[in-house]
Amino acid sequence: MSLSSSQGRLDPTDCGSSDGHELNRDGKRVLSQLERIAKFGRMSSEVQSIPAVEDALQTLRLQRMSEYRQEVYIDPLAKSNVQAPDDGNLFSLMDEVREFLKSERQVMLILGNSGAGKSTFNRHLEYELWQKYKPGGRIPMFINLPALDRPDKNLIAEHLKSLDYPNFSEEGIWELKHHRQLLLICDGYDESRLRVNLHTTNALNRSGTQNVKLLITCRTHYLGPDYRDRFVPSISGGYHRPADALFQEAVIVPYTKDQIEMYVEKYVSLKPRIWATKEYMDKLTTIPNLMDLVKNPFLLTLALEALPKVVEGSLDLSRLRVTRVQLYDMFVNNWAEVGRRRLQERQQIESHQEALEELLEDGFAENVIRFQKDLAAAIYKEQEGKPVVDYVHKRDKYSWKVAFFGPGVEPTLLRSASLLSRASTQYRFLHQSLLEYFYSRAIYGTARKYTDSTAIPLTAIDHPLSKRSLVAEVSVIHFLAQHAQQDATFKQHLLALIELSKSDVQASQAAANAITILVKAGTRFNGADFRRICVPGADLSAGQFDSAQLQEADLTNVNLTKAWIRQVDFSGAQMGGTQFGELPYLPDAGNVWACAFSPDGKSFATGLVKGDIDIYNTATWRKTATYRAHKMCVTGLAFSPTGHQLLSGSEDATVRLWNLETGSVDMCLDGWCDRVMGLAFSSSGKQFALAGSNSSVWDACTGAVVFDLKEHMGWSANVEFSPDGNLVAFSSHKGRIQVYNTFSGSPEVVLENEPDDITDIAFSPNGRWIVASNVTGSLQLWETETAVSGLRWNGHAGIVMAIDFSPDSRSIVSCAYDGSVKLWDVNTGSMISAFTGHLQSVNCVTFTLDGSRIASASSDSTVRLWEVATGGLRLDTQEYSDPQISVAYSSDGRFLVSGSRSGILRHYDADTGEIDIAFSGQPNGTDCVAYSPDGSRVAVGGYGEEVVVLKVQVGRFEVALRIRTMGMNALAFSPCGDWIASANKDQTIRLWQASTGAPGLVFTGQDDVVESVVFSPCGLEVASGCRNGDIRIWETSTGILKSSMTTRSSGPGIVAFLQGRRQVASSFGKGGIAVWDSQCKEFRSMLMPQLEINTFTFSPCGRWMVVVHNIHVRLWSCTSGETPVARRCVAVIEGFFDRVEGVVWRPGALEFATACLDGSIRVWKVIEEEGSGMASVKMVWGSGCSGLVASGAALPGPGTLSTINRKLLEQYGAGAFGTCHSSHSINVSAGKRGGAATLLDQREP
C-alpha cells in the first residue's frame, strides 16, 4: 500500500481501513502529511508555550499568596472514616495529605461537619504548597466548585478560564493537564450539589493525566451510605472497576480542648481584646455545654466574637445556656452593628447619606438581616440552594438578582454591611452555614409572624414550609429544630400545621417539614392523636410515637427507620414506600451454624445444629427444601460455582455433595476424619477442600483425594480457596494460616498470627487480601501476594464466630458469640456499622451476591437480613454506645439521675426527659447511683476506688466529697440523709457519714459477693443481699447482726424493704422472689421460679411489682393482705436491645424508669383498668438507644403497605387492627423482640 500518490495527495482507494485511512502493522491509523505538519505545529507551539505557562503560574502563585488572609489557623485532626470514634486513633490531616501527595493514590476525600474547617484547611494547604513551589513541581489549584457551571466535564479548563488574571491559553491549559503535576483542591462538593465522580467524568483516569491528583472536601451529612462510588477512581479502560488502592479518605474531627486553647491564643494575639486567653477559656468552660458547642472552628469564631455580649450582666455563668442558633444570632447582630458604625464613619455621597439615614431611622441592623434573609430565600427558590450567585448588571438587570446586587443605593449599602464575599462577578455568603442560617430565619420569621392571632393567616400553599421539602437540608432542619426547642409558640405553630393537614391536603408539604423539624428537635409524640394527618416524605427516623393514633394518615415515603412505633394504630394509613431500615428475618430457622448464598443469589442454605439443611427461595424467603442425612451439627456449607450442587460437612464426620435439582446425594465421604470443621469449593468447581482433623483437597467429579495434608497440617479450623483457585488456605488452632498450591499440593507460605486460635478465614474477591478472626475478638489482614501482615484490630469483646468479604472487597462483616454483627472498612479497620437484634450467639454471616445485604444466623433460631445501605441498627449516637447501668429518682419525683458504663452521669427532668446536666462522675464506670432524701446530693459508685458525692446545683453537679473505698455494687442513703451505705466488692457493707465522708461501721461476715444494700424505712436497720442467696439484717447504730436468712439458692441477691411494713423481700434461685415474715425467720414464696431475674422493685403503694428478666420487664399486680402475693402478671414490656440493669419507681406516681445496657433510659406509666385489676403500660419518654420497635402496632389493610414491610412489622409484634390492643390474654415468646406491653393471665398456683 502507498501512503501518497504522485500528486502528493492522499488516495482513499489505497487505504486499508474502512474510513479511508492507512493502518500500520499494529492496526493503528497512519497520520497523513497534513496531519503530521499540524501535529508538528502544535508541538512547536507547546514548546514555545512552556515559558509562557511558567510565567503565568508564577503570576498565579504571587496572586494567590497575596490573597491569603487566614488570620487564625489550627492544623485539624482527622480520623479514618465517618464511623470511627472522634477520640480514637487520630492523625494530623496535613501530614496525611502530605503522605497522599507522595503516594500513588489519585483521589483524597476529606469530610467534615458544617464549619469543621474544610475550606480553611484547603486555602492553607494551597498557600503552603505555593510557598514551596518550584518550576516543574506540583501545582496547587484551589477550585471553588459551586462557582463553576460544569465541573463534571471541564474541571481544569473551566477553573483556569474563570480566573480574571492571569490568562491561560488553550495550549497552556493542555500543557498543564498533560505534562504538569497538578493538585486540584476541590472545595464545596456538597454546595455544588454534585452527584458524579469528578475523577471519572473529567477522564482523569486516562493515559496522560495520571499526574493529576484530586483532593475533594464535602460535608458529611450530604453523602449517602454508598458515597464512595462518587470518589473512588476507576481503572483506565474499565469504568466499572473501581480502584480502591488509588483512593484515600479522612474525616475532620471536632477540636480538642488543647486545639481550642491554641485557637484562642492566636485569636487574642491578633489585636487588643477585652480578655486574655485564660479569661476566654474560663468562660468557655464555665458556661454549661459551651465547650462542646465550640469544638466546631466556625462556631468557635462566632463564640469568641459574641462572648462579651453573652456574659454581659451575668453574675453566675454556670446558669447560662447558649445554643448554636444563639451564637449565630449574636454574631450576625454584631456584624450588622459593626457595618453600621463603619458606614456612619465613612464620608458618603449625598444620595447614599440620605438612604443611610432612612435605614438608620428604620433600624439598620433589622434591615441588614432582612436583606440577607430575603437573599437566602431567593437563592433557595431561584437556584435550588446553589450558593454562588453570578451577577452581571447588563445581563441580569431584569432578573431577581438586581434587588440584591444591582447598583441601587439601598442594596449597595445593605450589601456592604452583609456577610457576603465577592470574587469578580460572583457573590456568596462567607460560609455555607450562613446561607442555611438565614434561610432558616426566613422560614422561622415568616412562620413566627403568622402565629400572632392578630395577623392575617397564611394559606397552606403560601406557607414558607410549603415551598420545598427540607428533609435533605440537614443544617436548615437543625436550625429550625433549635428554634422549636427554644420557642414554644413556634413549636405550637408547627403542631398546628400538622393538625391542618388533616383537613387541607395543600398543607401536606408544610406538615411533612413541620413534623420532621419536631422529631429532630426531640419532640416526643407518645399517645398523639395524628389521625388523618398528611406528611408524605417526612423523616421520622428515631422518633417516638408510642401508642400514637395514626389511622388513615398519609405516610407515603415516610422514613421510620429506628422509630418507636409500639402500639401505634396505623389502620387505614397510606404507607406506600415507607422505609424501616430493616428486612424481615427468618423466624423459627432453628439453631443455625452454617449458611451460604447460591452463586445466582436465588437460594440460601442453612445448616442446623440438629443436622438438617434448609433451602430458601430468596425472592419470597420461603423454605423450598429440607435435606436430612447428617446426624450431628452441620459445620459447613458451600455451593458449587454452577449452583447445581451443595457441599455440606458435619460433626458426624461425613461430607455430602447434594444434587439441588433432585435432592439426592451425588457423593458421600464418610470416616475420613473425626469431625468436619470447614469446607470450600474452588472457583472452577473442580475441587473442594475440607478442614478438620484431616485437611485435604478433593476432586469434585471423582471424589478422589488430590492431596492429603494430614502429615503437614494436623488439625485445621477452616479452609478457603483464593478467587483464582490456585491457592488454598487452611487455618490452624495454633494461630497459623498455611497456604498451599492447589495443583501440586506444595506449601506456598505460612501466615503467622498471634498464638490465639483462629476461628475463620476469608480471601477478598479481588484476591488482594486474606483475613482471619480469632477467639480473642480480633481480626487480622495479610496481603496475599507478599504475605505481609496488614491491619489488626479488636472487633468484638469475645469470640468471633465467622467473617466474610463484601463482593467489592471494600468491607468485611464479622459476627460474634456476644450476638453482635459488625461491618468493617478494609482499608482502615474502622467500624462502618453495627447490627443489633440477635439475642444469642451469631454463628455465621455472609453477604448477598450484590453486596447490598448481609445475612446472619444465630442460635436464637433466627436468620436476619440487614440492609448494608442503611446500616441496620447503627451506632449513631454516643448514648447508644454508652450502656446505662443504674437509675434513681429524687425523693420528690421531679428529677431522675442515671449512671453509665463510661462513668457519665445524666440528670433528667422526670416529666420531659430533658437532660440538664451531664457529668463525668466515675472515669472507670458507674455501677450504682443514689439520691439523698432531701434531693440535694447524689452519690455515685463504680469500678474505681471511691464514692463520689455530688451537690446538685441548678444546671450542674459540684463535687462535695470523695470517699476512698473498694469498688462497689450498690449504694443507699439512710432516710435521714446522714449516712451512706455501700455494698463493696470485698464482701463488706460499709457506712459513711454523708456530710464528711468519715467512715462508720463495717459489717462483715458475708460469704459471697454482696449485690444489694438498703435501709429500712425507719433507718434503724440495713439489709444486704448476697449472690449465694443469703440475706442479713443489721442494726444501724451498733452493727449487730439481727437476722440472717437464706433461701439456699444462689441468685442475683436483690433485697428490698416493703413500704409501710416490717417485711423484707429478696430474690432467690433463677426466678424466685420471697417475702420474709416480720420475725425474718420464714418466708413465703411470692413468685415461683419462671425466668431468671435481674432485679425487681415494689411500687410505693405496694400494689405493683416490676420484675426484670434479661431483656424483658414484667409488671405484676400484688395482693394487699398482710403478706403480699404476686397475683397476676398484667404486662410484659419488651423493646430492649440488651440486658436491663436498673429499675426504679417514681415517688408519688405510677411510673417507673428502666436503665438498659443498650444505652437507653425509659420511663413507663402504668394505666389501671378500673375494676378489672388489670393495667397497661405506655412509654412516657425515652432517650439513648433507638431501634425499630413496632410491637402492638395495628397495621393498615392490604395494598397500603408493601408485603416485605408488613412481614417485618408482624415479626416485631404488629398485627391487623383490633388484634393488638385487646385485653385478652396473649402469651409472648421470650425470644422475640418488639416491646409489647402484653396482657397475661398467669395466676400463681
C-alpha positions, 0 to 999 in steps of 0.5 A: 500500500502507498501512503501518497500518490504522485500528486502528493495527495492522499488516495482513499482507494489505497487505504486499508481501513474502512474510513479511508485511512492507512493502518500500520502493522499494529492496526493503528491509523497512519497520520497523513502529511497534513496531519503530521505538519499540524501535529508538528505545529502544535508541538512547536507551539507547546514548546514555545508555550512552556515559558509562557505557562511558567510565567503565568503560574508564577503570576498565579502563585504571587496572586494567590499568596497575596490573597491569603488572609487566614488570620487564625489557623489550627492544623485539624485532626482527622480520623479514618472514616465517618464511623470511627470514634472522634477520640480514637486513633487520630492523625494530623490531616496535613501530614496525611495529605502530605503522605497522599501527595507522595503516594500513588493514590489519585483521589483524597476525600476529606469530610467534615461537619458544617464549619469543621474547617474544610475550606480553611484547611484547603486555602492553607494547604494551597498557600503552603504548597505555593510557598514551596513551589518550584518550576516543574513541581506540583501545582496547587489549584484551589477550585471553588466548585459551586462557582463553576457551571460544569465541573463534571466535564471541564474541571481544569479548563473551566477553573483556569478560564474563570480566573480574571488574571492571569490568562491561560491559553488553550495550549497552556491549559493542555500543557498543564493537564498533560505534562504538569503535576497538578493538585486540584483542591476541590472545595464545596462538593456538597454546595455544588450539589454534585452527584458524579465522580469528578475523577471519572467524568473529567477522564482523569483516569486516562493515559496522560493525566495520571499526574493529576491528583484530586483532593475533594472536601464535602460535608458529611451529612450530604453523602449517602451510605454508598458515597464512595462510588462518587470518589473512588477512581476507576481503572483506565479502560474499565469504568466499572472497576473501581480502584480502591488502592488509588483512593484515600479518605479522612474525616475532620474531627471536632477540636480538642480542648488543647486545639481550642486553647491554641485557637484562642491564643492566636485569636487574642494575639491578633489585636487588643481584646477585652480578655486574655486567653485564660479569661476566654477559656474560663468562660468557655468552660464555665458556661454549661455545654459551651465547650462542646458547642465550640469544638466546631472552628466556625462556631468557635469564631462566632463564640469568641466574637459574641462572648462579651455580649453573652456574659454581659450582666451575668453574675453566675455563668454556670446558669447560662445556656447558649445554643448554636442558633444563639451564637449565630444570632449574636454574631450576625447582630454584631456584624450588622452593628459593626457595618453600621458604625463603619458606614456612619464613619465613612464620608458618603455621597449625598444620595447614599447619606440620605438612604443611610439615614432612612435605614438608620431611622428604620433600624439598620441592623433589622434591615441588614438581616432582612436583606440577607434573609430575603437573599437566602430565600431567593437563592433557595427558590431561584437556584435550588440552594446553589450558593454562588450567585453570578451577577452581571448588571447588563445581563441580569438587570431584569432578573431577581438578582438586581434587588440584591446586587444591582447598583441601587443605593439601598442594596449597595449599602445593605450589601456592604454591611452583609456577610457576603464575599465577592470574587469578580462577578460572583457573590456568596455568603462567607460560609455555607452555614450562613446561607442555611442560617438565614434561610432558616430565619426566613422560614422561622420569621415568616412562620413566627409572624403568622402565629400572632392571632392578630395577623392575617393567616397564611394559606397552606400553599403560601406557607414558607414550609410549603415551598420545598421539602427540607428533609435533605437540608440537614443544617436548615432542619437543625436550625429550625429544630433549635428554634422549636426547642427554644420557642414554644409558640413556634413549636405550637405553630408547627403542631398546628400545621400538622393538625391542618393537614388533616383537613387541607391536603395543600398543607401536606408539604408544610406538615411533612417539614413541620413534623420532621423539624419536631422529631429532630428537635426531640419532640416526643409524640407518645399517645398523639392523636395524628389521625388523618394527618398528611406528611408524605416524605417526612423523616421520622427516623428515631422518633417516638410515637408510642401508642400514637393514633395514626389511622388513615394518615398519609405516610407515603415515603415516610422514613421510620427507620429506628422509630418507636412505633409500639402500639401505634394504630396505623389502620387505614394509613397510606404507607406506600414506600415507607422505609424501616431500615430493616428486612424481615428475618427468618423466624423459627430457622432453628439453631443455625451454624452454617449458611451460604448464598447460591452463586445466582443469589436465588437460594440460601442454605442453612445448616442446623445444629440438629443436622438438617439443611434448609433451602430458601427461595430468596425472592419470597424467603420461603423454605423450598427444601429440607435435606436430612442425612447428617446426624450431628451439627452441620459445620459447613456449607458451600455451593458449587460455582454452577449452583447445581450442587451443595457441599455440606460437612458435619460433626458426624464426620461425613461430607455430602455433595447434594444434587439441588435439582433432585435432592439426592446425594451425588457423593458421600465421604464418610470416616475420613476424619473425626469431625468436619470443621470447614469446607470450600469449593474452588472457583472452577468447581473442580475441587473442594477442600475440607478442614478438620482433623484431616485437611485435604483437597478433593476432586469434585467429579471423582471424589478422589483425594488430590492431596492429603495434608494430614502429615503437614497440617494436623488439625485445621479450623477452616479452609478457603480457596483464593478467587483464582483457585490456585491457592488454598488456605487452611487455618490452624488452632495454633494461630497459623494460616498455611497456604498451599498450591492447589495443583501440586499440593506444595506449601506456598507460605505460612501466615503467622498470627498471634498464638490465639486460635483462629476461628475463620478465614476469608480471601477478598474477591479481588484476591488482594487480601486474606483475613482471619478472626480469632477467639480473642475478638480480633481480626487480622489482614495479610496481603496475599501476594507478599504475605505481609501482615496488614491491619489488626484490630479488636472487633468484638469483646469475645469470640468471633464466630465467622467473617466474610468479604463484601463482593467489592472487597471494600468491607468485611462483616464479622459476627460474634458469640456476644450476638453482635454483627459488625461491618468493617472498612478494609482499608482502615479497620474502622467500624462502618456499622453495627447490627443489633437484634440477635439475642444469642450467639451469631454463628455465621454471616455472609453477604448477598451476591450484590453486596447490598445485604448481609445475612446472619444466623444465630442460635436464637433460631433466627436468620436476619437480613440487614440492609448494608445501605442503611446500616441496620441498627447503627451506632449513631449516637454516643448514648447508644454506645454508652450502656446505662447501668443504674437509675434513681429518682429524687425523693420528690419525683421531679428529677431522675439521675442515671449512671453509665458504663463510661462513668457519665452521669445524666440528670433528667427532668422526670416529666420531659426527659430533658437532660440538664446536666451531664457529668463525668462522675466515675472515669472507670464506670458507674455501677450504682447511683443514689439520691439523698432524701432531701434531693440535694446530693447524689452519690455515685459508685463504680469500678474505681476506688471511691464514692463520689458525692455530688451537690446538685446545683441548678444546671450542674453537679459540684463535687462535695466529697470523695470517699476512698473505698473498694469498688462497689455494687450498690449504694443507699442513703439512710432516710435521714440523709446522714449516712451512706451505705455501700455494698463493696466488692470485698464482701463488706457493707460499709457506712459513711457519714454523708456530710464528711465522708468519715467512715462508720461501721463495717459489717462483715461476715458475708460469704459471697459477693454482696449485690444489694444494700438498703435501709429500712424505712425507719433507718434503724436497720440495713439489709444486704443481699448476697449472690449465694442467696443469703440475706442479713439484717443489721442494726444501724447504730451498733452493727449487730447482726439481727437476722440472717436468712437464706433461701439456699439458692444462689441468685442475683441477691436483690433485697428490698424493704416493703413500704409501710411494713416490717417485711423484707423481700429478696430474690432467690434461685433463677426466678424466685422472689420471697417475702420474709415474715416480720420475725425474718425467720420464714418466708413465703414464696411470692413468685415461683421460679419462671425466668431468671431475674435481674432485679425487681422493685415494689411500687410505693403503694405496694400494689405493683411489682416490676420484675426484670428478666434479661431483656424483658420487664414484667409488671405484676399486680400484688395482693394487699393482705398482710403478706403480699402475693404476686397475683397476676402478671398484667404486662410484659414490656419488651423493646430492649436491645440488651440486658436491663440493669436498673429499675426504679419507681417514681415517688408519688406516681405510677411510673417507673424508669428502666436503665438498659445496657443498650444505652437507653433510659425509659420511663413507663406509666402504668394505666389501671383498668378500673375494676378489672385489676388489670393495667397497661403500660405506655412509654412516657419518654425515652432517650439513648438507644433507638431501634425499630420497635413496632410491637402492638402496632395495628397495621393498615389493610392490604395494598397500603403497605408493601408485603416485605414491610408488613412481614417485618412489622408482624415479626416485631409484634404488629398485627391487623387492627383490633388484634393488638390492643385487646385485653385478652390474654396473649402469651409472648415468646421470650425470644422475640423482640418488639416491646409489647406491653402484653396482657397475661393471665398467669395466676400463681398456683 
